[in-house]
């Protein structure tokens, strides 16, 4: 191990720049925050190992980073493990940030190689809501600290996996203040006679808790009160056909537009054109799409469960309904569709809530404090060795 090499802050992530979804989005924000963190009292090298991304996925992002190195392994987990162990054998790692519970055992191994290293594991949602077994559970329990994106995820993880609550930090998701303010014009001019509601999520059979099917089930009743209602669903997956069949069976096919996955500019146009955002998900560890809706000043209808109440303020920035309560869901949507003033006030409140609690600068500052607390600013390792040798020489003389 070279004592003169820079101190290393190592992050290990699953998927970051090659996919959509909550975890990749969080990982991208974390990378940006790590790149921008500058502490003149500490000379860290910051390196991120990404399991599933390919080199072509990370190249555009890496070009924009000034103090962060990325390495992609294209799904070759064995190569990632070898690289991490190789770094631990040759470098002093002060801190490891582990981006998923599945890689917690790797951090546990690195700790065996470098006992002075501290490691933390980031917990998102359902990945930590169930009892873990074997080395994953042990690696979580022995982590120096844990990061949760919501209080709900922290509480569930503590309960299910015997974790210590006092080892947790809360680091909610974030959205840059000016990140979405400029959007290209929509390809299609919205019909002024339409009332538009929007959902953005993956339509996967493993994620039916998102609640898009519940919104479709409510449409026959909604259209009785809002004859011009149109429901836009952005996202695709292996459960798309089931949703299309449901709309056809209920006779609301013309009321639902399934857009599939969209490029960012088209997605932001959908947000801008919507009157309200609806996603009665019952399994959110946070819900990044709620932040995007708030950025565009849209009122939100969501389920009052999991971590959603930590993001959407009921009666302020949106309306929260009871889990799987179709009548409440219908009533909330109809009320917001009818009341433009309420929509505008809730949308404005949501935008303000975003800037006050979920701004990128808040995220970056929270991360800075976590790192400072876990790795107190100290002299580089080579200086410590030199000082120790000098002290020993004085004693010998």
Residue pairs with C-beta under 8 A, 6 or more apart in sequence:
1 89
1 90
1 91
1 92
2 90
2 91
3 92
3 381
3 382
3 385
4 382
5 45
5 91
5 92
6 43
6 44
6 45
6 380
7 42
7 43
7 44
7 45
7 92
7 94
7 380
7 381
8 44
8 45
8 46
8 47
8 87
8 91
8 92
8 93
8 94
9 34
9 44
9 45
9 46
9 47
9 93
9 94
9 95
9 97
9 371
9 375
10 47
10 48
10 49
10 84
10 87
10 93
10 95
10 96
10 97
11 30
11 31
11 34
11 46
11 47
11 48
11 49
11 96
11 97
11 98
11 99
12 48
12 49
12 51
12 80
12 84
12 96
12 97
12 98
12 99
12 103
12 106
12 107
13 27
13 30
13 48
13 49
13 50
13 51
13 99
13 100
14 23
14 27
14 50
14 51
14 52
14 99
14 100
14 102
14 103
15 21
15 23
15 24
15 27
15 50
15 51
15 52
15 53
16 24
16 27
16 28
16 31
16 48
16 50
16 53
16 57
16 58
16 61
17 24
17 28
17 50
17 53
17 57
17 58
17 60
17 61
18 24
18 52
18 53
18 54
18 57
19 52
20 202
20 261
21 202
22 124
22 125
22 173
22 285
22 286
22 287
22 288
23 99
23 100
23 124
25 173
25 288
26 122
26 124
26 149
26 173
26 288
27 50
27 99
28 61
29 173
29 174
29 360
29 363
30 97
30 99
30 122
30 367
31 48
31 61
31 65
31 68
31 70
32 360
33 360
33 363
33 364
33 367
34 46
34 48
34 68
34 367
35 46
35 65
35 66
35 67
35 68
36 364
37 46
37 364
37 367
37 368
37 371
38 67
39 368
39 372
39 377
41 377
42 375
42 377
42 378
43 380
44 94
45 69
46 67
46 68
46 69
47 68
47 69
47 70
47 71
47 87
48 68
48 69
48 70
48 71
49 71
49 73
49 80
49 83
49 84
50 58
50 70
50 71
50 72
50 73
51 73
51 75
51 77
51 80
51 103
52 73
52 74
52 75
53 72
53 73
53 74
54 72
54 74
55 72
55 74
57 72
58 70
58 71
58 72
61 70
62 68
62 69
62 70
71 83
73 79
73 80
73 83
81 106
84 106
84 110
85 109
85 110
85 113
87 93
88 110
88 113
88 114
88 117
89 113
92 114
92 116
92 381
93 110
93 114
93 117
94 116
94 117
94 118
94 375
95 117
95 118
95 119
95 120
95 371
95 374
95 375
96 107
96 110
96 117
96 118
96 119
96 120
97 119
97 120
97 122
97 147
98 104
98 106
98 107
98 119
98 120
98 121
98 122
98 143
99 122
100 121
100 122
100 124
100 127
101 121
101 123
101 127
101 128
101 132
101 136
101 140
102 127
102 136
103 121
104 121
104 135
104 136
104 139
104 140
104 143
105 135
105 136
105 139
107 119
107 121
107 139
107 143
108 119
108 135
108 138
108 139
108 142
110 117
110 119
111 117
111 119
111 142
118 144
118 145
118 374
118 375
119 143
119 144
120 143
120 144
120 145
120 146
120 147
120 169
120 370
120 374
121 139
121 140
121 143
121 146
121 147
122 146
122 147
122 148
122 149
122 171
123 146
123 147
123 148
123 149
123 153
123 154
123 157
123 285
124 149
124 153
124 285
124 286
125 149
125 150
125 153
125 283
125 284
125 285
125 286
125 306
125 307
126 283
126 285
128 140
128 148
128 153
128 156
128 157
128 160
128 161
129 153
129 156
129 157
129 160
129 285
130 160
131 137
131 160
131 161
132 140
132 160
132 161
137 161
137 162
140 146
140 157
140 161
140 163
141 161
141 162
141 163
141 164
143 167
144 167
144 374
145 167
145 168
145 169
145 370
145 374
146 154
146 157
146 163
146 167
146 168
146 169
147 168
147 169
147 170
147 171
147 370
148 154
148 157
148 168
148 169
148 170
148 171
149 170
149 171
149 172
149 173
149 285
149 286
149 307
150 170
150 172
150 285
150 286
150 307
150 310
150 311
151 170
151 307
151 310
152 285
152 306
152 307
152 310
153 285
153 286
153 307
154 165
154 168
154 170
157 163
158 164
158 165
158 168
169 366
169 370
170 366
171 363
171 366
171 367
171 370
172 286
172 310
172 311
172 357
172 358
172 363
173 286
173 288
173 291
173 358
173 363
174 291
174 358
174 359
174 360
174 362
174 363
175 288
175 291
175 292
175 294
175 295
175 354
175 358
175 359
175 360
176 359
176 360
177 355
177 359
177 360
177 361
179 295
179 360
180 268
180 271
180 292
180 295
180 296
181 295
183 265
183 268
183 269
183 272
184 265
184 268
184 269
185 269
186 266
186 269
186 270
186 272
186 273
187 266
187 269
190 196
190 273
191 230
193 228
194 228
194 229
194 230
195 226
195 228
195 229
195 230
195 275
195 337
196 230
196 231
196 232
196 273
196 274
196 275
196 276
197 215
197 229
197 230
197 231
197 232
197 274
197 275
197 276
197 277
197 278
197 301
197 333
197 337
198 231
198 232
198 233
198 234
198 270
198 271
198 274
198 276
198 277
198 278
198 293
198 298
199 210
199 212
199 215
199 231
199 232
199 233
199 234
199 235
199 277
199 278
199 279
200 233
200 234
200 235
200 267
200 270
200 271
200 277
200 279
200 289
200 292
201 207
201 210
201 212
201 234
201 235
201 279
201 281
201 289
202 210
202 235
202 236
202 237
203 210
203 212
203 233
203 235
203 236
203 237
203 238
203 239
203 240
203 243
204 237
204 238
204 239
205 237
205 238
205 239
205 242
207 237
207 239
207 283
208 239
209 281
209 282
209 283
210 279
210 281
210 283
211 279
211 280
211 281
211 282
211 303
212 233
212 243
212 279
213 242
213 243
213 246
214 280
214 324
214 326
214 329
215 231
215 278
215 280
215 329
215 333
216 231
216 243
216 246
216 247
216 250
216 252
216 256
217 246
217 250
217 326
218 326
218 329
218 330
218 333
219 229
219 231
219 247
219 250
219 252
219 255
219 256
220 250
220 251
220 252
221 330
222 229
222 330
222 333
222 334
222 337
223 229
223 252
223 255
225 334
225 337
225 338
226 333
226 334
226 337
226 338
229 255
229 337
230 255
230 257
231 255
231 256
231 257
231 278
232 256
232 257
232 259
232 270
232 274
233 243
233 256
233 257
233 258
233 259
234 259
234 260
234 261
234 262
234 267
234 270
235 259
235 260
235 261
236 258
236 260
236 261
240 258
240 260
243 256
243 258
244 253
244 258
247 253
247 255
247 256
259 266
259 270
262 270
268 296
271 277
271 292
271 293
271 295
271 296
271 298
272 296
274 293
274 296
274 298
275 298
275 336
275 337
275 343
276 298
276 299
276 300
276 301
276 333
276 336
276 337
276 343
277 289
277 290
277 293
277 298
277 299
277 300
277 301
277 318
278 300
278 301
278 302
278 333
279 287
279 289
279 290
279 300
279 301
279 302
280 301
280 302
280 303
280 321
280 329
281 287
281 302
281 303
281 306
281 308
282 303
282 305
282 306
282 323
282 324
283 306
284 306
284 307
284 308
285 306
285 307
286 307
286 310
286 311
287 302
287 307
287 308
287 311
287 312
290 300
290 302
290 308
290 311
290 312
291 311
291 354
291 358
293 300
293 350
294 300
294 317
294 347
294 350
294 351
294 353
294 354
294 358
295 351
295 354
296 347
297 344
297 347
297 348
297 350
297 351
298 343
298 347
298 350
299 317
299 318
299 319
299 336
299 342
299 343
299 346
299 347
299 350
300 312
300 317
300 318
300 319
300 346
300 350
301 318
301 319
301 321
301 329
301 332
301 333
301 336
302 308
302 312
302 318
302 319
302 320
302 321
303 320
303 321
303 322
303 323
303 324
304 314
304 320
304 321
304 322
304 323
305 323
308 320
309 320
311 358
312 318
312 320
312 350
313 349
313 350
313 353
314 320
316 346
316 349
316 350
316 353
317 346
317 347
317 349
317 350
317 353
318 346
318 350
319 332
319 335
319 336
319 346
321 328
321 329
321 332
322 328
335 342
336 342
336 343
336 346
378 384
379 387
